[in-house]
Each structure stands twice: as structure tokens, then as C-alpha cells.
């Protein structure tokens, strides 16, 4: 498992910004929506 992670490390590095943007624009606003309806 660790060898495979090491082998494909650059693919994981390239996918990281997309995952961060997905989290930032999809899940962070949910906290604001919860506060608005309380």
C-alpha cells in the first residue's frame, strides 16, 4: 500500500488543489447556511 502511494505521489499532489477547491466552495458555505437558519 505504501509503495503504491509513493509510486503515484505526483498524481495525488495534482489532485489536491481540486479537492481543496471542492471542499472550500461546497462544504464551507454549509456552516453559514446552518447559522442563518438558527
Predicted model as a PDB file, atoms N, CA, C, CB and O in Angstrom, pLDDT in the B-factor column:
MODEL        1                                                                  
ATOM      1  N   UNK A   1       0.826  -1.196   0.000  1.00 83.00           N  
ATOM      2  CA  UNK A   1       0.000   0.000   0.000  1.00 83.00           C  
ATOM      3  C   UNK A   1       0.870   1.259   0.000  1.00 83.00           C  
ATOM      4  CB  UNK A   1      -0.939  -0.001   1.212  1.00 83.00           C  
ATOM      5  O   UNK A   1       0.642   2.186  -0.778  1.00 83.00           O  
ATOM      6  N   UNK A   2       1.862   1.276   0.880  1.00 88.00           N  
ATOM      7  CA  UNK A   2       2.729   2.450   0.968  1.00 88.00           C  
ATOM      8  C   UNK A   2       3.562   2.633  -0.294  1.00 88.00           C  
ATOM      9  CB  UNK A   2       3.645   2.337   2.177  1.00 88.00           C  
ATOM     10  O   UNK A   2       3.817   3.760  -0.717  1.00 88.00           O  
ATOM     11  N   UNK A   3       3.982   1.530  -0.892  1.00 90.00           N  
ATOM     12  CA  UNK A   3       4.761   1.617  -2.134  1.00 90.00           C  
ATOM     13  C   UNK A   3       3.904   2.179  -3.266  1.00 90.00           C  
ATOM     14  CB  UNK A   3       5.318   0.229  -2.526  1.00 90.00           C  
ATOM     15  O   UNK A   3       4.396   2.944  -4.095  1.00 90.00           O  
ATOM     16  N   UNK A   4       2.646   1.809  -3.302  1.00 89.00           N  
ATOM     17  CA  UNK A   4       1.747   2.318  -4.336  1.00 89.00           C  
ATOM     18  C   UNK A   4       1.479   3.805  -4.119  1.00 89.00           C  
ATOM     19  CB  UNK A   4       0.423   1.528  -4.341  1.00 89.00           C  
ATOM     20  O   UNK A   4       1.412   4.569  -5.082  1.00 89.00           O  
ATOM     21  N   UNK A   5       1.327   4.215  -2.874  1.00 85.00           N  
ATOM     22  CA  UNK A   5       1.146   5.629  -2.571  1.00 85.00           C  
ATOM     23  C   UNK A   5       2.369   6.421  -3.020  1.00 85.00           C  
ATOM     24  CB  UNK A   5       0.891   5.835  -1.066  1.00 85.00           C  
ATOM     25  O   UNK A   5       2.238   7.501  -3.595  1.00 85.00           O  
ATOM     26  N   UNK A   6       3.546   5.888  -2.759  1.00 91.00           N  
ATOM     27  CA  UNK A   6       4.779   6.553  -3.153  1.00 91.00           C  
ATOM     28  C   UNK A   6       4.918   6.601  -4.672  1.00 91.00           C  
ATOM     29  CB  UNK A   6       5.983   5.845  -2.536  1.00 91.00           C  
ATOM     30  O   UNK A   6       5.428   7.575  -5.227  1.00 91.00           O  
ATOM     31  N   UNK A   7       4.467   5.558  -5.326  1.00 93.00           N  
ATOM     32  CA  UNK A   7       4.586   5.483  -6.785  1.00 93.00           C  
ATOM     33  C   UNK A   7       3.715   6.545  -7.468  1.00 93.00           C  
ATOM     34  CB  UNK A   7       4.194   4.079  -7.280  1.00 93.00           C  
ATOM     35  O   UNK A   7       4.124   7.132  -8.469  1.00 93.00           O  
ATOM     36  N   UNK A   8       2.544   6.782  -6.937  1.00 93.00           N  
ATOM     37  CA  UNK A   8       1.599   7.714  -7.558  1.00 93.00           C  
ATOM     38  C   UNK A   8       1.514   9.037  -6.805  1.00 93.00           C  
ATOM     39  CB  UNK A   8       0.221   7.082  -7.636  1.00 93.00           C  
ATOM     40  O   UNK A   8       0.481   9.705  -6.847  1.00 93.00           O  
ATOM     41  N   UNK A   9       2.584   9.423  -6.117  1.00 94.00           N  
ATOM     42  CA  UNK A   9       2.540  10.621  -5.286  1.00 94.00           C  
ATOM     43  C   UNK A   9       2.277  11.884  -6.100  1.00 94.00           C  
ATOM     44  CB  UNK A   9       3.838  10.768  -4.526  1.00 94.00           C  
ATOM     45  O   UNK A   9       1.608  12.791  -5.603  1.00 94.00           O  
ATOM     46  N   UNK A  10       2.777  11.977  -7.330  1.00 95.00           N  
ATOM     47  CA  UNK A  10       2.572  13.198  -8.108  1.00 95.00           C  
ATOM     48  C   UNK A  10       1.134  13.338  -8.565  1.00 95.00           C  
ATOM     49  CB  UNK A  10       3.493  13.218  -9.310  1.00 95.00           C  
ATOM     50  O   UNK A  10       0.629  14.454  -8.689  1.00 95.00           O  
ATOM     51  N   UNK A  11       0.471  12.226  -8.815  1.00 95.00           N  
ATOM     52  CA  UNK A  11      -0.943  12.306  -9.163  1.00 95.00           C  
ATOM     53  C   UNK A  11      -1.759  12.816  -7.981  1.00 95.00           C  
ATOM     54  CB  UNK A  11      -1.464  10.935  -9.618  1.00 95.00           C  
ATOM     55  O   UNK A  11      -2.698  13.592  -8.157  1.00 95.00           O  
ATOM     56  N   UNK A  12      -1.400  12.381  -6.783  1.00 94.00           N  
ATOM     57  CA  UNK A  12      -2.097  12.869  -5.592  1.00 94.00           C  
ATOM     58  C   UNK A  12      -1.834  14.352  -5.371  1.00 94.00           C  
ATOM     59  CB  UNK A  12      -1.670  12.071  -4.358  1.00 94.00           C  
ATOM     60  O   UNK A  12      -2.727  15.091  -4.955  1.00 94.00           O  
ATOM     61  N   UNK A  13      -0.616  14.781  -5.648  1.00 96.00           N  
ATOM     62  CA  UNK A  13      -0.286  16.204  -5.499  1.00 96.00           C  
ATOM     63  C   UNK A  13      -1.078  17.036  -6.504  1.00 96.00           C  
ATOM     64  CB  UNK A  13       1.234  16.436  -5.688  1.00 96.00           C  
ATOM     65  O   UNK A  13      -1.522  18.137  -6.180  1.00 96.00           O  
ATOM     66  N   UNK A  14      -1.258  16.521  -7.720  1.00 97.00           N  
ATOM     67  CA  UNK A  14      -2.002  17.267  -8.730  1.00 97.00           C  
ATOM     68  C   UNK A  14      -3.494  17.314  -8.442  1.00 97.00           C  
ATOM     69  CB  UNK A  14      -1.771  16.662 -10.088  1.00 97.00           C  
ATOM     70  O   UNK A  14      -4.163  18.278  -8.816  1.00 97.00           O  
ATOM     71  N   UNK A  15      -4.026  16.292  -7.787  1.00 97.00           N  
ATOM     72  CA  UNK A  15      -5.453  16.257  -7.497  1.00 97.00           C  
ATOM     73  C   UNK A  15      -5.804  17.051  -6.237  1.00 97.00           C  
ATOM     74  CB  UNK A  15      -5.914  14.818  -7.346  1.00 97.00           C  
ATOM     75  O   UNK A  15      -6.966  17.398  -6.025  1.00 97.00           O  
ATOM     76  N   UNK A  16      -4.802  17.338  -5.403  1.00 97.00           N  
ATOM     77  CA  UNK A  16      -5.029  18.033  -4.146  1.00 97.00           C  
ATOM     78  C   UNK A  16      -5.686  19.409  -4.307  1.00 97.00           C  
ATOM     79  CB  UNK A  16      -3.729  18.187  -3.429  1.00 97.00           C  
ATOM     80  O   UNK A  16      -6.620  19.695  -3.558  1.00 97.00           O  
ATOM     81  N   UNK A  17      -5.263  20.281  -5.235  1.00 97.00           N  
ATOM     82  CA  UNK A  17      -5.948  21.575  -5.373  1.00 97.00           C  
ATOM     83  C   UNK A  17      -7.421  21.440  -5.743  1.00 97.00           C  
ATOM     84  CB  UNK A  17      -5.250  22.414  -6.417  1.00 97.00           C  
ATOM     85  O   UNK A  17      -8.250  22.220  -5.276  1.00 97.00           O  
ATOM     86  N   UNK A  18      -7.749  20.469  -6.568  1.00 96.00           N  
ATOM     87  CA  UNK A  18      -9.151  20.272  -6.944  1.00 96.00           C  
ATOM     88  C   UNK A  18      -9.977  19.843  -5.737  1.00 96.00           C  
ATOM     89  CB  UNK A  18      -9.269  19.225  -8.065  1.00 96.00           C  
ATOM     90  O   UNK A  18     -11.106  20.301  -5.561  1.00 96.00           O  
ATOM     91  N   UNK A  19      -9.426  18.976  -4.915  1.00 96.00           N  
ATOM     92  CA  UNK A  19     -10.133  18.528  -3.716  1.00 96.00           C  
ATOM     93  C   UNK A  19     -10.299  19.682  -2.743  1.00 96.00           C  
ATOM     94  CB  UNK A  19      -9.384  17.364  -3.042  1.00 96.00           C  
ATOM     95  O   UNK A  19     -11.353  19.821  -2.123  1.00 96.00           O  
ATOM     96  N   UNK A  20      -9.278  20.509  -2.601  1.00 96.00           N  
ATOM     97  CA  UNK A  20      -9.367  21.661  -1.703  1.00 96.00           C  
ATOM     98  C   UNK A  20     -10.411  22.658  -2.189  1.00 96.00           C  
ATOM     99  CB  UNK A  20      -8.005  22.348  -1.579  1.00 96.00           C  
ATOM    100  O   UNK A  20     -11.169  23.196  -1.382  1.00 96.00           O  
ATOM    101  N   UNK A  21     -10.463  22.913  -3.489  1.00 96.00           N  
ATOM    102  CA  UNK A  21     -11.474  23.828  -4.016  1.00 96.00           C  
ATOM    103  C   UNK A  21     -12.880  23.256  -3.851  1.00 96.00           C  
ATOM    104  CB  UNK A  21     -11.201  24.127  -5.491  1.00 96.00           C  
ATOM    105  O   UNK A  21     -13.819  23.987  -3.536  1.00 96.00           O  
ATOM    106  N   UNK A  22     -13.019  21.965  -4.062  1.00 94.00           N  
ATOM    107  CA  UNK A  22     -14.311  21.318  -3.850  1.00 94.00           C  
ATOM    108  C   UNK A  22     -14.777  21.493  -2.411  1.00 94.00           C  
ATOM    109  CB  UNK A  22     -14.228  19.830  -4.201  1.00 94.00           C  
ATOM    110  O   UNK A  22     -15.932  21.837  -2.158  1.00 94.00           O  
ATOM    111  N   UNK A  23     -13.874  21.256  -1.478  1.00 92.00           N  
ATOM    112  CA  UNK A  23     -14.200  21.427  -0.064  1.00 92.00           C  
ATOM    113  C   UNK A  23     -14.537  22.885   0.238  1.00 92.00           C  
ATOM    114  CB  UNK A  23     -13.033  20.957   0.819  1.00 92.00           C  
ATOM    115  O   UNK A  23     -15.507  23.169   0.941  1.00 92.00           O  
ATOM    116  N   UNK A  24     -13.735  23.804  -0.292  1.00 93.00           N  
ATOM    117  CA  UNK A  24     -13.905  25.219   0.008  1.00 93.00           C  
ATOM    118  C   UNK A  24     -15.246  25.746  -0.485  1.00 93.00           C  
ATOM    119  CB  UNK A  24     -12.778  26.021  -0.607  1.00 93.00           C  
ATOM    120  O   UNK A  24     -15.928  26.461   0.249  1.00 93.00           O  
ATOM    121  N   UNK A  25     -15.635  25.414  -1.694  1.00 92.00           N  
ATOM    122  CA  UNK A  25     -16.826  26.007  -2.280  1.00 92.00           C  
ATOM    123  C   UNK A  25     -18.100  25.199  -2.046  1.00 92.00           C  
ATOM    124  CB  UNK A  25     -16.619  26.182  -3.741  1.00 92.00           C  
ATOM    125  O   UNK A  25     -19.194  25.704  -2.300  1.00 92.00           O  
ATOM    126  N   UNK A  26     -17.991  23.962  -1.570  1.00 91.00           N  
ATOM    127  CA  UNK A  26     -19.186  23.166  -1.366  1.00 91.00           C  
ATOM    128  C   UNK A  26     -19.527  22.931   0.100  1.00 91.00           C  
ATOM    129  CB  UNK A  26     -19.029  21.860  -2.048  1.00 91.00           C  
ATOM    130  O   UNK A  26     -20.705  22.874   0.453  1.00 91.00           O  
ATOM    131  N   UNK A  27     -18.529  22.795   0.951  1.00 87.00           N  
ATOM    132  CA  UNK A  27     -18.804  22.415   2.327  1.00 87.00           C  
ATOM    133  C   UNK A  27     -18.666  23.559   3.314  1.00 87.00           C  
ATOM    134  CB  UNK A  27     -17.899  21.311   2.728  1.00 87.00           C  
ATOM    135  O   UNK A  27     -19.342  23.559   4.343  1.00 87.00           O  
ATOM    136  N   UNK A  28     -17.813  24.530   3.034  1.00 87.00           N  
ATOM    137  CA  UNK A  28     -17.668  25.670   3.936  1.00 87.00           C  
ATOM    138  C   UNK A  28     -18.945  26.512   3.978  1.00 87.00           C  
ATOM    139  CB  UNK A  28     -16.481  26.536   3.506  1.00 87.00           C  
ATOM    140  O   UNK A  28     -19.343  26.923   5.068  1.00 87.00           O  
ATOM    141  N   UNK A  29     -19.611  26.792   2.844  1.00 90.00           N  
ATOM    142  CA  UNK A  29     -20.850  27.585   2.927  1.00 90.00           C  
ATOM    143  C   UNK A  29     -21.974  26.906   3.717  1.00 90.00           C  
ATOM    144  CB  UNK A  29     -21.343  27.887   1.539  1.00 90.00           C  
ATOM    145  O   UNK A  29     -22.904  27.581   4.157  1.00 90.00           O  
ATOM    146  N   UNK A  30     -21.905  25.588   3.902  1.00 90.00           N  
ATOM    147  CA  UNK A  30     -22.950  24.916   4.672  1.00 90.00           C  
ATOM    148  C   UNK A  30     -22.983  25.397   6.122  1.00 90.00           C  
ATOM    149  CB  UNK A  30     -22.741  23.405   4.631  1.00 90.00           C  
ATOM    150  O   UNK A  30     -24.046  25.424   6.743  1.00 90.00           O  
ATOM    151  N   UNK A  31     -21.827  25.776   6.662  1.00 87.00           N  
ATOM    152  CA  UNK A  31     -21.789  26.313   8.022  1.00 87.00           C  
ATOM    153  C   UNK A  31     -22.559  27.628   8.070  1.00 87.00           C  
ATOM    154  CB  UNK A  31     -20.324  26.519   8.498  1.00 87.00           C  
ATOM    155  O   UNK A  31     -23.296  27.865   9.027  1.00 87.00           O  
ATOM    156  N   UNK A  32     -22.411  28.473   7.081  1.00 87.00           N  
ATOM    157  CA  UNK A  32     -23.153  29.735   7.034  1.00 87.00           C  
ATOM    158  C   UNK A  32     -24.643  29.516   6.881  1.00 87.00           C  
ATOM    159  CB  UNK A  32     -22.650  30.596   5.899  1.00 87.00           C  
ATOM    160  O   UNK A  32     -25.441  30.257   7.455  1.00 87.00           O  
ATOM    161  N   UNK A  33     -25.026  28.520   6.123  1.00 88.00           N  
ATOM    162  CA  UNK A  33     -26.452  28.219   5.937  1.00 88.00           C  
ATOM    163  C   UNK A  33     -27.052  27.732   7.261  1.00 88.00           C  
ATOM    164  CB  UNK A  33     -26.651  27.144   4.816  1.00 88.00           C  
ATOM    165  O   UNK A  33     -28.179  28.093   7.600  1.00 88.00           O  
ATOM    166  N   UNK A  34     -26.313  26.926   7.998  1.00 89.00           N  
ATOM    167  CA  UNK A  34     -26.804  26.448   9.298  1.00 89.00           C  
ATOM    168  C   UNK A  34     -26.974  27.604  10.265  1.00 89.00           C  
ATOM    169  CB  UNK A  34     -25.844  25.403   9.891  1.00 89.00           C  
ATOM    170  O   UNK A  34     -27.953  27.648  11.011  1.00 89.00           O  
ATOM    171  N   UNK A  35     -26.039  28.535  10.265  1.00 89.00           N  
ATOM    172  CA  UNK A  35     -26.145  29.692  11.172  1.00 89.00           C  
ATOM    173  C   UNK A  35     -27.333  30.553  10.765  1.00 89.00           C  
ATOM    174  CB  UNK A  35     -24.833  30.538  11.160  1.00 89.00           C  
ATOM    175  O   UNK A  35     -28.020  31.089  11.635  1.00 89.00           O  
ATOM    176  N   UNK A  36     -27.597  30.702   9.469  1.00 88.00           N  
ATOM    177  CA  UNK A  36     -28.681  31.560   9.001  1.00 88.00           C  
ATOM    178  C   UNK A  36     -30.046  31.044   9.423  1.00 88.00           C  
ATOM    179  CB  UNK A  36     -28.628  31.689   7.498  1.00 88.00           C  
ATOM    180  O   UNK A  36     -30.963  31.836   9.641  1.00 88.00           O  
ATOM    181  N   UNK A  37     -30.198  29.735   9.542  1.00 89.00           N  
ATOM    182  CA  UNK A  37     -31.499  29.176   9.850  1.00 89.00           C  
ATOM    183  C   UNK A  37     -31.679  28.829  11.323  1.00 89.00           C  
ATOM    184  CB  UNK A  37     -31.724  27.961   9.024  1.00 89.00           C  
ATOM    185  O   UNK A  37     -32.649  28.160  11.681  1.00 89.00           O  
ATOM    186  N   UNK A  38     -30.772  29.268  12.174  1.00 87.00           N  
ATOM    187  CA  UNK A  38     -30.929  29.008  13.609  1.00 87.00           C  
ATOM    188  C   UNK A  38     -31.556  30.189  14.305  1.00 87.00           C  
ATOM    189  CB  UNK A  38     -29.586  28.683  14.251  1.00 87.00           C  
ATOM    190  O   UNK A  38     -31.765  30.152  15.518  1.00 87.00           O  
TER     191      UNK A  38                                                      
ENDMDL                                                                          
END                                                                             
